[in-house]
Amino acid sequence: MSTRPHIVLPWTVRRTRLPLLALRCVDCRSGLASTGDGKFRVNANGKLLDVWLLVACVSCDRTSKITVHDRVPVRYVDPILLEGYFGNSSALVARVLLDPLIARRNRFALEWDSCWELLAPSPPESPWPVQVSVIFDDPVPLRPERLIAQGLGISRGEIARRVKIDIPLNRRTHRDFSFVLL
């Protein structure tokens, strides 16, 4: 590497909207669902509480439920969370959707296509090399190769020649990383 100091450019990956859910509809067999308005359903049976997030099929608009809490004693649920469930808090909807444990338990994945944006200043014409620091505001899984191509407007072949990076270019990541553009 060069001994010259690098110019450090900050790039930020930000979620623009909630992702769709890859979840099979029982009526039309479509594979995508949306949270729509982000509504919770809370049901109390005695001192036990059930909480679901309602999602709708994007094709037929059939409503399905994502289990958030199942038969949990009311005293174990944080009162602030409970108030958020009753108030259909949009921040709580995002928190539930992005929780990997809830996704695994309910067997859905998130479809991040067209749900994110890259905030990146244009690279300077000179001097080279330039170090770019990529920061993820939300856990958007992206291939670094795609992100770099979009941010710099260069081809994958040129990325292989001009980019020095410590992580695999073709494996998805949602963790912060940095690279050097030669």
C-alpha positions as CSV (number, residue, x, y, z in Angstrom):
1,M,0.0,0.0,0.0
2,S,0.9,3.6,-0.5
3,T,2.5,5.6,2.4
4,R,0.5,8.6,1.3
5,P,-2.4,9.6,3.6
6,H,-5.8,8.4,2.4
7,I,-8.8,10.6,1.9
8,V,-11.6,9.0,3.9
9,L,-15.1,9.1,2.4
10,P,-18.1,8.1,4.6
11,W,-20.8,6.1,2.9
12,T,-24.1,5.3,4.7
13,V,-26.6,2.6,3.9
14,R,-30.0,3.6,5.1
15,R,-33.4,1.9,5.0
16,T,-36.0,3.9,3.0
17,R,-39.0,1.7,3.9
18,L,-39.8,-1.5,5.6
19,P,-38.9,-4.6,3.5
20,L,-41.4,-7.1,2.2
21,L,-41.6,-10.5,3.8
22,A,-40.9,-13.7,1.8
23,L,-43.8,-15.6,3.2
24,R,-46.1,-18.0,1.3
25,C,-49.8,-17.0,1.2
26,V,-52.2,-19.9,1.9
27,D,-54.8,-18.6,-0.5
28,C,-53.0,-17.6,-3.7
29,R,-49.5,-19.1,-3.0
30,S,-47.8,-15.8,-3.6
31,G,-44.5,-15.5,-1.9
32,L,-44.6,-11.9,-0.7
33,A,-46.4,-10.1,2.2
34,S,-46.4,-6.6,3.4
35,T,-46.9,-5.0,6.8
36,G,-49.2,-2.5,5.3
37,D,-50.1,0.0,8.1
38,G,-48.3,-2.0,10.7
39,K,-51.0,-3.2,13.0
40,F,-50.6,-5.4,16.1
41,R,-53.3,-7.7,17.5
42,V,-53.2,-8.3,21.2
43,N,-55.2,-11.0,22.9
44,A,-55.4,-11.7,26.6
45,N,-56.7,-15.0,27.9
46,G,-56.7,-14.7,31.7
47,K,-53.2,-13.6,32.7
48,L,-51.6,-14.9,29.5
49,L,-50.9,-12.6,26.5
50,D,-50.7,-13.3,22.8
51,V,-49.3,-10.6,20.5
52,W,-49.2,-10.8,16.7
53,L,-48.1,-8.5,13.9
54,L,-50.6,-8.5,11.1
55,V,-49.3,-8.8,7.5
56,A,-51.1,-8.8,4.2
57,C,-50.4,-10.7,1.0
58,V,-49.3,-8.3,-1.8
59,S,-51.4,-10.3,-4.4
60,C,-54.7,-11.1,-2.7
61,D,-54.6,-8.9,0.4
62,R,-55.2,-11.9,2.7
63,T,-54.2,-11.1,6.3
64,S,-51.8,-13.4,8.2
65,K,-50.3,-13.2,11.6
66,I,-46.6,-13.1,12.7
67,T,-46.3,-14.3,16.3
68,V,-44.5,-11.8,18.5
69,H,-45.4,-13.3,21.9
70,D,-47.2,-16.5,22.5
71,R,-48.9,-17.3,25.9
72,V,-46.6,-15.0,27.9
73,P,-47.7,-13.9,31.4
74,V,-48.7,-10.2,31.3
75,R,-46.2,-9.3,34.1
76,Y,-43.3,-10.5,31.9
77,V,-44.1,-8.0,29.1
78,D,-42.6,-4.5,29.5
79,P,-45.4,-2.0,30.0
80,I,-43.8,0.4,27.4
81,L,-43.8,-2.4,24.9
82,L,-47.4,-3.3,25.7
83,E,-48.4,0.3,25.2
84,G,-46.6,0.2,21.8
85,Y,-48.4,-2.9,20.8
86,F,-51.8,-1.3,21.7
87,G,-50.8,2.0,19.9
88,N,-49.5,0.2,16.8
89,S,-46.1,2.0,17.1
90,S,-44.3,2.1,13.7
91,A,-40.9,2.0,15.4
92,L,-42.0,-1.2,17.2
93,V,-43.2,-2.7,13.9
94,A,-39.8,-2.1,12.4
95,R,-38.1,-3.6,15.5
96,V,-40.2,-6.7,15.3
97,L,-39.6,-7.2,11.6
98,L,-35.9,-6.8,11.9
99,D,-35.6,-9.2,14.8
100,P,-33.9,-12.4,13.5
101,L,-35.4,-14.6,16.2
102,I,-39.0,-13.6,15.3
103,A,-38.1,-14.2,11.6
104,R,-36.7,-17.6,12.3
105,R,-39.6,-18.6,14.6
106,N,-42.2,-17.5,12.0
107,R,-40.2,-18.8,9.0
108,F,-40.0,-15.7,6.9
109,A,-37.2,-13.8,5.3
110,L,-37.0,-10.1,4.4
111,E,-36.8,-9.0,0.7
112,W,-34.6,-5.8,0.7
113,D,-34.9,-5.0,-3.0
114,S,-35.6,-1.3,-3.5
115,C,-35.8,-0.7,0.3
116,W,-32.5,1.0,0.9
117,E,-30.4,3.9,-0.4
118,L,-26.7,4.7,-0.4
119,L,-25.7,8.1,0.8
120,A,-22.3,8.7,-0.7
121,P,-20.3,11.8,-1.6
122,S,-18.7,11.6,-5.1
123,P,-15.1,10.5,-5.0
124,P,-12.5,13.2,-5.6
125,E,-10.7,13.3,-9.0
126,S,-7.3,13.3,-7.2
127,P,-5.3,12.4,-5.1
128,W,-5.5,8.6,-4.9
129,P,-5.9,6.3,-3.1
130,V,-9.3,6.9,-1.4
131,Q,-10.5,5.0,1.7
132,V,-14.2,4.5,1.9
133,S,-15.9,3.7,5.2
134,V,-19.3,2.1,4.8
135,I,-21.7,2.4,7.8
136,F,-25.1,0.5,8.0
137,D,-27.8,2.4,9.8
138,D,-30.1,-0.7,9.5
139,P,-29.1,-4.4,8.9
140,V,-29.6,-4.3,5.2
141,P,-27.9,-7.4,3.8
142,L,-25.9,-6.4,0.6
143,R,-23.0,-7.7,-1.4
144,P,-20.1,-5.2,-1.1
145,E,-19.5,-5.7,-4.8
146,R,-23.0,-4.4,-5.7
147,L,-22.7,-1.5,-3.2
148,I,-19.3,-0.4,-4.6
149,A,-20.5,-0.7,-8.2
150,Q,-23.5,1.5,-7.4
151,G,-21.6,4.0,-5.3
152,L,-18.7,4.5,-7.8
153,G,-20.4,3.6,-11.1
154,I,-17.8,1.1,-12.1
155,S,-18.0,-2.5,-13.4
156,R,-17.3,-5.7,-11.3
157,G,-14.1,-6.3,-13.3
158,E,-12.8,-2.8,-12.4
159,I,-13.8,-3.4,-8.8
160,A,-11.6,-6.5,-8.7
161,R,-8.7,-4.5,-10.1
162,R,-9.0,-1.3,-8.1
163,V,-10.5,-2.2,-4.7
164,K,-8.6,-3.5,-1.7
165,I,-11.0,-5.0,0.9
166,D,-10.7,-7.4,3.8
167,I,-14.1,-9.1,3.3
168,P,-15.4,-11.2,0.4
169,L,-16.9,-9.0,-2.3
170,N,-19.6,-11.5,-3.3
171,R,-20.9,-12.5,0.2
172,R,-23.7,-10.5,1.7
173,T,-23.0,-8.5,4.8
174,H,-24.9,-6.0,7.0
175,R,-21.9,-5.0,9.1
176,D,-19.8,-1.9,8.7
177,F,-16.7,-2.3,6.6
178,S,-14.1,-0.2,4.7
179,F,-12.2,-0.5,1.5
180,V,-9.4,1.3,-0.4
181,L,-10.0,2.5,-3.9
182,L,-6.7,2.6,-5.9
